[in-house]
Structures are given as structure tokens and as C-alpha cells.
């Protein structure tokens, strides 16, 4: 039997390729709204981040999430991500 392929995505913090299920997705919807997508199914442009505080800090300091999504990330989204990282 053929082994199932695991989808990999790059973390915007540490820039490492990791399995999609281990990452948190931040999505910019077609309406221009930025939100945290825990299901990974919302439509729109996505960026992924590890469930690690250091990665989140790196991505926020370097404004990588903003650059990947082509939109400024609010502190509200940053706080929500911090919450998810600490809980997960």
C-alpha cells in the first residue's frame, strides 16, 4: 500500500518546512479581513506559524506575517495568536 503524502508548509517565524497540522494558519479573506483559521479551510491567502512563542515573536518583529498577507496585522490578531500558541 502506498504511504499517504503529508502536506508541508513553511513557518513564517523559523522558516522551516513542517507538517500542515502542526501549524496555525492566519488567513486574509477575500474581503480583506485577517483572522486565525484553526480549521485550515477558510478561503483566502494563508500564512502559517509554529505553535511556538519564539517563532511568533520572530515573525512579528520582522513583520513577516504582514508581508506574506500583504496587509498590516493588528495587535488584536497578534494577541489571539499568542493565546493559541500558549494553549496549544
Helices and strands as residue ranges (DSSP letters): E 8-10, E 17-19, G 20-22, E 23-28, E 34-37, E 45-50, H 53-61, H 64-69, H 75-87
